[in-house]
Amino acid sequence: MTALTTTPSGTYVYFNVYKPDGSWLWNSNMYSPSATSWQLPQLPATGTYTLAIQPSGTASASVTLLLSQAISGTLATDGTSTTYQTTRVGQAGSYTFAGTAGQRFTMQATLGPNFSLYGVTLNIYQPSGASIAYSQFSSSTDVKLDLGALPASGTYTVALEPSGVNTGSVTLRLVGYASDTLWVWIRS
């Protein structure tokens, strides 16, 4: 949502998305003046979805919306960097990598200088959809997340969601744990 104004100012506006069969999918509310972004859940069916916008009480509202898909790609598991670069306000990112149960990884995420405080939320989801790591960070930050031993084999998803009207870049790097045999010599 790039713009929201209400009369009177400061009035709440409710947003509801309905599936093609008319059942509810998602909702949120916002008060004016405000601009923000939301990430809708995965759409469960093909067809026409409906967005209902309702100002509270007897207020009126003017809303400007932009609907688009997330930037998507694949992450290498060999330490090669991938850069997520937003091209518009609120544009999410979704990157996948193949993992095997028991593998161990560290995710490094480095934000560029343009994001504000808590400018990006990063979630890493296992094949079942459950989250295995989460972080919220701001501009010029370097975050390392220990993913531990992966709980299942399959496709993992790294989801990036900028807050508010932030734009910028995040460099992602997935690094496997080094393993070897450690010999200890004890002198007596």
C-alpha positions as CSV (number, residue, x, y, z in Angstrom):
1,M,0.0,0.0,0.0
2,T,1.8,3.1,-1.2
3,A,-0.8,5.6,0.1
4,L,-3.7,5.8,2.4
5,T,-5.8,8.8,3.4
6,T,-9.1,8.9,5.3
7,T,-11.7,11.4,6.2
8,P,-11.6,12.0,9.1
9,S,-7.8,11.5,9.4
10,G,-6.5,8.7,11.6
11,T,-9.5,6.4,10.9
12,Y,-8.9,2.6,10.7
13,V,-9.3,0.9,7.4
14,Y,-9.9,-2.9,7.2
15,F,-8.5,-5.1,4.4
16,N,-9.9,-8.6,3.7
17,V,-8.9,-11.0,0.9
18,Y,-11.3,-13.7,-0.1
19,K,-10.6,-16.9,-2.1
20,P,-12.4,-17.6,-5.4
21,D,-15.0,-19.7,-3.5
22,G,-15.8,-16.6,-1.3
23,S,-14.2,-17.9,1.9
24,W,-11.8,-15.7,3.9
25,L,-8.0,-15.9,3.2
26,W,-6.3,-13.0,4.9
27,N,-6.9,-9.7,6.7
28,S,-5.2,-6.7,8.1
29,N,-6.0,-3.1,9.3
30,M,-4.2,0.2,9.0
31,Y,-4.9,3.8,10.0
32,S,-4.1,6.8,7.9
33,P,-1.9,8.4,7.0
34,S,0.3,5.4,6.3
35,A,2.1,3.3,3.8
36,T,3.2,-0.3,4.3
37,S,3.5,-3.6,2.7
38,W,2.1,-7.1,3.4
39,Q,2.9,-10.5,2.2
40,L,-0.1,-12.5,1.3
41,P,-0.1,-16.3,2.1
42,Q,0.4,-18.7,-0.7
43,L,-2.7,-18.7,-2.9
44,P,-4.5,-22.1,-2.4
45,A,-6.5,-22.1,-5.7
46,T,-6.6,-20.8,-9.2
47,G,-9.3,-18.1,-9.8
48,T,-10.3,-14.6,-9.0
49,Y,-9.5,-13.3,-5.5
50,T,-11.4,-10.3,-4.0
51,L,-9.9,-7.6,-1.9
52,A,-12.5,-5.8,0.3
53,I,-11.5,-2.4,1.7
54,Q,-13.7,-1.0,4.5
55,P,-13.1,2.2,6.4
56,S,-14.5,2.1,10.0
57,G,-17.7,3.9,10.9
58,T,-18.8,6.5,8.4
59,A,-15.3,7.4,7.3
60,S,-14.2,7.5,3.7
61,A,-10.8,6.3,2.4
62,S,-8.5,6.7,-0.6
63,V,-6.0,3.8,-1.1
64,T,-3.3,3.2,-3.6
65,L,-2.2,-0.4,-3.9
66,L,0.5,-2.3,-5.8
67,L,0.3,-6.0,-6.3
68,S,3.3,-8.0,-7.4
69,Q,5.2,-11.2,-6.9
70,A,8.2,-11.7,-4.8
71,I,11.7,-11.8,-6.2
72,S,12.7,-15.5,-6.3
73,G,15.8,-17.6,-6.8
74,T,18.0,-20.4,-5.6
75,L,20.7,-20.3,-3.0
76,A,23.9,-22.3,-3.5
77,T,25.0,-24.4,-0.5
78,D,28.7,-23.9,-1.3
79,G,29.1,-20.4,0.2
80,T,28.4,-18.5,-3.0
81,S,26.7,-15.2,-2.4
82,T,23.2,-14.2,-3.9
83,T,21.9,-10.7,-3.7
84,Y,18.3,-9.8,-3.1
85,Q,17.7,-6.3,-4.5
86,T,14.3,-4.7,-4.2
87,T,13.1,-2.7,-7.2
88,R,10.0,-1.3,-5.5
89,V,8.7,-0.6,-2.0
90,G,7.7,-3.7,-0.1
91,Q,9.0,-6.2,-2.6
92,A,9.6,-9.5,-0.8
93,G,12.2,-12.2,-1.7
94,S,11.9,-16.0,-1.7
95,Y,15.0,-18.1,-2.2
96,T,15.2,-21.9,-1.9
97,F,17.9,-24.5,-1.3
98,A,18.0,-28.3,-1.2
99,G,19.0,-29.7,2.2
100,T,19.4,-33.2,3.6
101,A,18.4,-34.2,7.1
102,G,21.4,-33.8,9.4
103,Q,23.3,-31.3,7.2
104,R,24.5,-28.2,9.2
105,F,24.6,-24.7,7.7
106,T,25.1,-21.1,8.8
107,M,23.1,-18.4,6.9
108,Q,24.9,-15.0,6.6
109,A,22.8,-12.0,5.6
110,T,24.4,-8.6,5.0
111,L,22.1,-5.6,4.6
112,G,22.9,-2.7,2.4
113,P,22.7,0.9,3.9
114,N,19.2,1.8,2.7
115,F,17.0,-0.2,5.1
116,S,15.8,1.6,8.3
117,L,15.5,0.1,11.8
118,Y,14.0,-3.4,11.6
119,G,14.0,-2.9,7.9
120,V,13.9,-6.6,6.9
121,T,12.5,-9.8,8.4
122,L,14.2,-13.0,7.4
123,N,12.6,-16.4,8.0
124,I,14.0,-19.8,7.0
125,Y,11.4,-22.6,6.6
126,Q,11.9,-26.3,6.4
127,P,10.1,-28.5,3.8
128,S,7.0,-28.9,6.2
129,G,6.6,-25.1,6.3
130,A,7.8,-24.7,10.0
131,S,10.3,-22.0,10.7
132,I,13.8,-23.1,11.8
133,A,15.4,-19.6,12.0
134,Y,14.2,-16.0,12.2
135,S,15.8,-12.6,12.4
136,Q,14.8,-8.9,12.0
137,F,17.6,-6.5,11.2
138,S,18.3,-3.0,9.9
139,S,20.7,-1.2,7.5
140,S,24.4,-2.0,7.3
141,T,24.0,-5.1,9.5
142,D,25.7,-8.4,9.1
143,V,23.8,-11.3,10.7
144,K,24.8,-15.0,11.0
145,L,22.1,-17.5,11.8
146,D,23.1,-21.0,12.9
147,L,20.6,-23.4,11.3
148,G,21.8,-26.4,13.3
149,A,21.3,-29.8,11.9
150,L,18.5,-29.7,9.2
151,P,15.5,-31.6,10.5
152,A,14.4,-33.1,7.2
153,S,15.4,-33.7,3.6
154,G,13.8,-31.5,0.9
155,T,13.5,-27.9,-0.2
156,Y,14.1,-25.1,2.3
157,T,12.8,-21.5,1.8
158,V,14.5,-18.3,2.8
159,A,11.9,-15.5,2.9
160,L,12.8,-11.8,3.1
161,E,10.2,-9.2,3.9
162,P,11.0,-5.5,4.0
163,S,8.9,-3.5,6.5
164,G,7.0,-0.4,5.7
165,V,8.3,1.5,2.6
166,N,11.9,0.2,2.8
167,T,13.9,-0.7,-0.3
168,G,17.5,-1.9,-0.6
169,S,19.6,-5.0,-0.9
170,V,20.6,-8.1,1.2
171,T,23.5,-10.4,0.3
172,L,22.7,-14.0,1.3
173,R,25.3,-16.7,1.8
174,L,24.8,-20.3,2.9
175,V,27.9,-21.9,4.4
176,G,28.2,-25.6,5.4
177,Y,29.9,-26.6,8.6
178,A,33.5,-27.8,8.2
179,S,34.1,-31.3,9.6
180,D,37.2,-33.3,10.2
181,T,38.8,-35.6,12.7
182,L,40.5,-33.8,15.6
183,W,43.5,-35.6,17.1
184,V,44.6,-34.7,20.6
185,W,48.0,-35.7,21.9
186,I,48.4,-35.7,25.6
187,R,51.9,-35.6,27.0
188,S,52.5,-37.2,30.3
